[in-house]
Amino acid sequence: MTPIKITTILTTHTENGVDKIENKFAGSLTTNAATCTLLYTEDNGITTHCTISPNCVTLARTGAVETKMEFRLHQTTTTQYKIPEGIIEMGIETSSLEIQQNTTQGNILINYTLIMCGTPVAENQLHILWTR
C-alpha cells in the first residue's frame, strides 16, 4: 500500500439546481496487473474502496451506508443503497468514463445519470484525483 492524497468532487444537477461537494482525504493506493484500488475513510466513518480497471470503476462504501456502484461506459448498472432507514434501489447510467493514471498520480472523471424507480433524478459528475 502506498499513502496518497485523494480529492473527490461531486457535482449534482437536479430540477432544484446544482450542488457541488468537494472533499479531501488521506488514503492508500494498491495496484496489481489488472486493477488499481484507492482506499479512504470519510469523516463520518464511511470507508470507500474505489477499484479501477480499464473499462470499469467500482465504488464500494461500507459503514453507516453501504453500496457498491459500478460505472461502465454506456451501460446502466443497478445497485442497492443501504441506509439505516432501509434499502433504496438505484440505477446508474454512465455516459462518460475517463481514467488517467501514472506512477505518481491519477484522475477519474465520470458523468452519469442517477435513476430511481425507473425515473432519472439527477445528472452527476464525479471527479476523483489522487497524488502520492
C-alpha positions in Angstrom: 0.0 0.0 0.0 1.2 3.5 -0.9 0.0 6.5 1.0 -1.8 9.0 -1.2 -3.9 12.2 -1.0 -7.4 12.0 -2.6 -9.8 14.7 -3.6 -13.4 13.9 -4.6 -15.6 16.4 -6.3 -19.3 15.5 -6.9 -21.4 17.9 -8.9 -25.2 17.1 -9.0 -27.7 18.7 -11.3 -31.4 18.2 -10.3 -34.6 20.1 -11.0 -33.8 22.1 -7.8 -30.4 23.4 -9.1 -26.7 22.5 -8.9 -24.9 21.2 -5.8 -21.1 20.7 -5.6 -19.4 18.8 -2.8 -15.6 18.7 -2.6 -13.7 16.6 0.0 -10.1 15.8 0.7 -8.8 12.6 2.3 -5.7 10.7 3.2 -5.8 7.3 1.7 -3.8 4.4 0.2 -3.2 3.0 -3.2 -2.8 -0.7 -4.1 -2.0 -1.8 -7.6 -1.7 -5.1 -9.4 -1.5 -6.2 -13.0 -5.3 -5.7 -13.7 -6.5 -3.1 -11.2 -5.8 -0.2 -9.0 -7.6 0.4 -5.7 -7.9 3.6 -3.7 -8.9 3.2 -0.1 -10.1 6.1 2.1 -12.3 6.8 5.1 -14.6 9.8 5.2 -15.1 12.0 8.3 -18.3 10.2 9.0 -16.6 6.8 9.3 -17.7 5.5 5.9 -14.9 3.6 4.2 -14.7 3.7 0.4 -12.8 1.3 -1.9 -12.5 2.7 -5.4 -11.4 -0.1 -7.8 -10.2 1.0 -11.2 -9.9 -1.4 -14.2 -9.6 -0.4 -17.8 -13.4 -0.3 -18.6 -15.0 0.0 -15.1 -14.8 1.9 -11.9 -16.4 0.4 -8.8 -17.1 2.4 -5.6 -17.8 0.2 -2.6 -18.8 2.0 0.5 -19.2 0.5 4.0 -20.2 1.9 7.4 -23.4 3.8 8.2 -24.3 3.4 4.5 -23.5 0.5 2.2 -23.4 0.4 -1.5 -21.5 -0.9 -4.5 -21.8 1.3 -7.5 -20.4 0.2 -10.9 -19.7 2.7 -13.6 -19.4 1.1 -17.1 -19.3 3.3 -20.2 -22.7 3.5 -22.0 -24.2 0.9 -19.7 -26.8 1.0 -16.9 -26.0 -0.8 -13.8 -28.1 -1.3 -10.7 -27.3 -1.2 -7.0 -28.8 -1.1 -3.6 -28.1 1.8 -1.3 -28.4 0.6 2.3 -29.1 3.3 4.9 -30.4 2.9 8.5 -33.9 3.7 7.3 -33.9 0.9 4.7 -32.8 0.0 1.2 -33.0 2.2 -1.9 -32.8 0.6 -5.4 -30.9 2.8 -7.8 -29.8 2.7 -11.4 -26.6 4.3 -12.7 -26.4 5.1 -16.4 -22.8 6.1 -17.3 -22.4 8.5 -20.2 -18.7 9.1 -20.0 -15.8 7.5 -18.1 -12.2 8.8 -18.3 -9.3 7.3 -16.4 -5.8 8.7 -16.5 -3.0 7.5 -14.2 0.7 7.1 -13.9 3.1 6.1 -11.2 2.6 9.3 -9.1 -1.0 10.5 -9.7 -4.3 9.7 -11.2 -7.6 11.2 -12.2 -11.1 9.7 -12.9 -13.9 11.7 -14.4 -17.4 10.1 -14.6 -20.6 11.6 -15.9 -23.7 9.6 -15.0 -27.4 9.7 -14.5 -28.9 8.5 -11.2 -32.2 6.6 -11.7 -34.7 5.8 -9.0 -38.0 3.9 -9.6 -37.2 4.0 -13.4 -37.0 7.8 -13.4 -33.8 9.9 -13.9 -33.5 12.1 -10.8 -30.0 13.7 -11.2 -27.2 14.2 -13.7 -23.9 13.8 -11.8 -20.3 14.3 -12.4 -17.8 12.6 -10.1 -14.2 13.6 -10.3 -11.6 11.7 -8.2 -8.0 12.9 -8.2 -5.1 11.4 -6.3 -1.4 12.0 -5.8 1.5 10.4 -3.9 
